[in-house]
Amino acid sequence: MKKSYKIEVDCANCANLMEEAAKKTNGVKNAIVNFMTQKMEVEFSDTVDINSVMREVIKNCKKVEDDCEIYI
């Protein structure tokens, strides 16, 4: 399943760091962060709880870019 989320990120490099952090999160098949549109698209593994995975995605993204926002 794929879902799209509104984000706030300050620069393209930070968006790339967030994308890599999201991709490394358990339960995420793929993630794409678009700095220009301020959106993150996340593809989840089939049998995961999306809300739990997104909480982990947020934690991981905050580790690389502490002032980023992901609206779930």
Order of alpha helices (4+ residues) and beta strands (2+ residues): beta-alpha-beta-beta-alpha-beta
